Amino acid sequence: MKIVNRRAKFNYKLLEKYEAGIILSGAEVKALKKGSADISQTYAKIVEGEVWLINANIPVVGKKNYNPTRTRKLLLHKKEIISILSKIKAKKLTIVATKVYNRKRLIKVELALAKTKKQFEKKAVLRKRDIEREIEQELKNREN
């Protein structure tokens, strides 16, 4: 089971990565193991020395009065939290969830310190990708 946030690499420059545990209910774990979750709009926030995952959409079937995008607590060492907090304040970064996966029987979240890309940087990446695709097609056509 591996859920990847593909939009993170496009919207942000990923600088440093951290692995965190996550506190979930039993039904949420079951839903994650099936692979039914969306972390494309997910980010993390540090509030009073604790890290919270915000806007992770984990839909659970059959539960009434359940909020699939509720905030969930992340488990990190105190030194890591202090380090992340100081880097965020110094460089104006955000914490973005890039992956949710399981390691043995535990569910882990990969967090990345990220800097938001400007619109022209995103367009340059798309332009470069298109040029590379055209070159590959030309080479393929010449071989045949």
C-alpha positions as CSV (number, residue, x, y, z in Angstrom):
1,M,0.0,0.0,0.0
2,K,1.4,3.3,-1.1
3,I,-0.4,6.6,-1.7
4,V,1.6,9.3,-3.4
5,N,1.0,13.0,-3.7
6,R,2.0,13.7,-7.3
7,R,1.0,17.4,-7.2
8,A,3.6,18.1,-4.5
9,K,6.6,17.9,-6.9
10,F,4.8,20.1,-9.4
11,N,3.6,22.8,-7.0
12,Y,6.6,22.8,-4.6
13,K,10.4,22.6,-4.5
14,L,10.9,19.7,-2.0
15,L,13.9,20.4,0.2
16,E,14.0,18.0,3.1
17,K,12.0,14.8,4.0
18,Y,10.9,13.4,7.3
19,E,9.0,10.2,8.2
20,A,6.2,10.5,10.8
21,G,3.8,8.1,12.4
22,I,0.1,9.0,12.3
23,I,-2.7,8.4,14.8
24,L,-5.7,6.8,13.1
25,S,-8.9,4.9,14.0
26,G,-9.3,1.3,13.0
27,A,-11.7,2.0,10.1
28,E,-9.2,4.6,8.7
29,V,-6.4,2.1,8.7
30,K,-8.6,-0.4,6.8
31,A,-9.4,2.3,4.3
32,L,-5.7,3.2,3.8
33,K,-4.7,-0.4,3.3
34,K,-7.3,-0.6,0.5
35,G,-5.7,2.5,-1.0
36,S,-8.7,4.8,-0.8
37,A,-7.3,8.1,0.3
38,D,-6.5,11.4,-1.2
39,I,-3.5,13.5,0.0
40,S,-3.2,15.9,-2.9
41,Q,-4.4,18.9,-0.8
42,T,-2.7,17.8,2.4
43,Y,-0.3,19.8,4.5
44,A,0.9,19.8,8.1
45,K,1.0,22.4,10.8
46,I,2.8,22.7,14.1
47,V,0.6,23.9,16.9
48,E,1.9,24.1,20.5
49,G,4.8,21.7,19.8
50,E,2.6,19.1,18.1
51,V,2.4,18.3,14.4
52,W,-1.1,18.0,12.8
53,L,-2.0,16.6,9.4
54,I,-4.7,18.8,7.8
55,N,-7.0,18.1,5.0
56,A,-6.1,14.4,4.4
57,N,-9.2,12.8,2.8
58,I,-9.6,9.2,4.2
59,P,-13.2,8.1,3.4
60,V,-14.6,5.4,5.7
61,V,-17.5,3.3,4.5
62,G,-20.4,2.7,6.9
63,K,-19.7,5.3,9.6
64,K,-22.2,7.9,10.4
65,N,-21.2,11.4,11.5
66,Y,-17.7,10.9,10.3
67,N,-15.5,13.7,8.9
68,P,-13.1,12.2,6.3
69,T,-10.9,15.4,6.3
70,R,-10.5,15.7,10.0
71,T,-7.1,16.8,11.4
72,R,-4.9,13.9,12.5
73,K,-1.9,14.0,14.9
74,L,1.5,13.1,13.6
75,L,4.2,11.5,15.7
76,L,7.7,13.0,15.5
77,H,10.5,13.3,17.9
78,K,10.7,16.6,19.8
79,K,14.1,17.4,18.3
80,E,12.7,16.9,14.8
81,I,9.7,19.2,15.5
82,I,12.0,22.0,16.8
83,S,14.3,21.6,13.8
84,I,11.4,21.8,11.4
85,L,9.9,24.7,13.2
86,S,13.1,26.7,13.1
87,K,13.6,26.0,9.3
88,I,10.0,27.0,8.6
89,K,10.3,30.3,10.3
90,A,13.7,31.1,8.8
91,K,13.0,30.3,5.2
92,K,9.2,30.7,5.0
93,L,8.6,27.0,4.1
94,T,5.5,24.8,4.3
95,I,5.2,21.1,5.3
96,V,3.6,19.0,2.6
97,A,2.6,15.3,2.8
98,T,4.2,13.5,-0.1
99,K,3.5,9.8,0.7
100,V,1.4,7.6,2.9
101,Y,2.7,4.0,3.2
102,N,2.9,1.1,5.6
103,R,6.1,-0.2,7.2
104,K,5.4,-3.6,8.5
105,R,2.1,-3.0,10.4
106,L,2.5,0.7,11.0
107,I,1.2,3.5,8.8
108,K,3.8,6.2,8.0
109,V,3.5,9.6,6.4
110,E,6.4,11.1,4.5
111,L,6.6,14.9,5.1
112,A,8.7,17.3,3.1
113,L,9.7,20.8,3.8
114,A,8.8,22.7,0.7
115,K,9.0,26.1,-1.0
116,T,6.1,27.1,-3.2
117,K,7.0,27.4,-6.9
118,K,6.1,30.5,-8.9
119,Q,3.8,30.2,-11.9
120,F,6.6,30.8,-14.4
121,E,8.6,28.0,-12.8
122,K,5.7,25.6,-13.3
123,K,5.3,26.6,-16.9
124,A,9.0,26.1,-17.5
125,V,8.8,22.5,-16.2
126,L,5.9,21.8,-18.5
127,R,7.7,23.3,-21.5
128,K,10.8,21.3,-20.8
129,R,8.8,18.1,-20.5
130,D,7.1,18.8,-23.8
131,I,10.4,19.4,-25.6
132,E,11.9,16.2,-24.2
133,R,8.8,14.2,-25.3
134,E,9.1,15.7,-28.9
135,I,12.8,14.8,-29.0
136,E,12.1,11.2,-28.0
137,Q,9.4,10.9,-30.7
138,E,11.8,12.3,-33.3
139,L,14.5,9.8,-32.3
140,K,12.0,7.0,-32.3
141,N,10.8,7.9,-35.8
142,R,14.3,8.1,-37.2
143,E,15.1,4.6,-35.9
144,N,12.1,3.2,-37.8
